Amino acid sequence: AQLLPNISASGSRSQNSTNSDNPGFGGTRSRSTSDYTSSSATIGLRQPLYRKYNFALYSQAKSQVRNADAVLDKDRQDLLVRLSGAYFEALMAQEQLALILAQKEAYDAQLQSAKRTFAVGAGTRTDIDDAQARYDMSVAQELEARQNVGYTRRQLQVIVNQPVEQLALLDAKRMELLAPVPANAEEWIARGEESNPELRAIQANVEAARAEVEKAKAGHYPTVDLFAQRSKSESDTNYTINSQYLTTAVGVQFSIPIWSGGYVNSQMRQAVANLEKTKQQYEGRRREIDQQIRKEFQNVAEGVLKVKALEQAERSADQAVFSNQKGFQAGVRSQVDILNAQQQRMNTRRDLAQARYQYLMARVRLQGLVNALNEDEMLLINGW
C-alpha cells in the first residue's frame, strides 16, 4: 500500500471577524470591523517514485508472510506427530493391560495347579508361595496399567476434543515393515534442509533481517514523490473578501537527508548484528535438525530389524513355555520354571509391542522432519 498512490481531500469553512486599527492622516487612526465567511477545499494525489525504505519494507513483509506459512506448516506437522504419539501411547497402554491380564490368568492357573498338587502330596509349599507372589504382583500391575490406560486416553481426548472410548488396534499381520526410501541418510538430510518447515521459517526470518538492513540504509537515501493538487478557496483573508481562487499544482518533490546525529548509522549496525544473529540461529537449528533426521532414519531402519528379531523371540518364548510344561509333566521341570518361562514370554511380547510403536513413531517423525507427513502417509499407517 505504501508503494501505491495516496489520494486525500480536505476542506474547511469558517466565520471570521477582523478588527483593524490603522494610522491615518494627521495623527488620526482608522478603525474598522470586517465580518466574512471563508472556505477552502483541496484534493491531492501523491505517488511515491523512489523510497528505498518502502521498497525494503515491502520485501520484508513478503518474507514475513513466508515465515507465517512455514510456521503453519510446522504446526500441522507437529500436530500429526503429537496426535500419532498420543494414539500409539494409548494403544501401548491397552496392550500392556491385556498382557498383564493374560499373565495374571496364567499365574492364577499355576497357583490353583500348585495347590491341587500339594493337596495330593506331590508338590511343595514353595511352588504355592512362588505362584501366589507372582499372582499378587500381577494384581498390582493390573491396577497401575488400568490407570495408565485412562491417562493416555485423556491425553488423546485433549487433542481431538471428544471422548475416547475405543481405539482400533494395530494388526500385526497387515503392518508392513518398510525401510526408509531413499535408503541413504544424506538424501533425507538434503530433503530436510530444503523442505523442513522450521528451517524455512528461520530462512524467511533471515531474509526479513536482511530487508531490515536495507531499511536502515534507506536513511541515507533521498525520497522522490510525484504530487498533483487542486485547491479552491474563497475569502482567504480580510483583504480578499469575496475573492475566489482555483489553483492546480503538479510537480515532483524530493528530500535529501544530510545529517541525523549518527542515528542512521546506529540503526544500520543494529540491523547488521541482528542479521548475523538470525543467520547463526539458522545454522544452529539446521545442524540440530540434520542430527534429528539422521537419528530417526536410523530408528526406522533398525526398527525393521528389531521388530523381526522380536517376532522370532516371541516364537521362541512360546516354544519355551510349551517345553517347560512338557518337562514338568515328565518330572524334569518345576512350577517355577514354567512361571519363569511365562514371565519371559510376557516381557518379549511387551518389548515387541513397544518396538512396533517405536518403529511407527520413528517413521512419522522422519516424515514430519522433511515436511512429508501428509494425508497419504497417515492413511497408509491407519490401514494397519
Secondary structure as UniProt FT lines:
FT   TURN            2..3
FT   STRAND          6..23
FT   HELIX           25..27
FT   STRAND          29..50
FT   HELIX           52..119
FT   TURN            120..121
FT   HELIX           125..160
FT   TURN            172..174
FT   HELIX           185..195
FT   HELIX           197..217
FT   HELIX           218..220
FT   STRAND          223..234
FT   TURN            238..239
FT   TURN            241..242
FT   STRAND          244..255
FT   TURN            261..262
FT   HELIX           263..330
FT   HELIX           335..369
FT   TURN            370..371
FT   HELIX           375..382
//
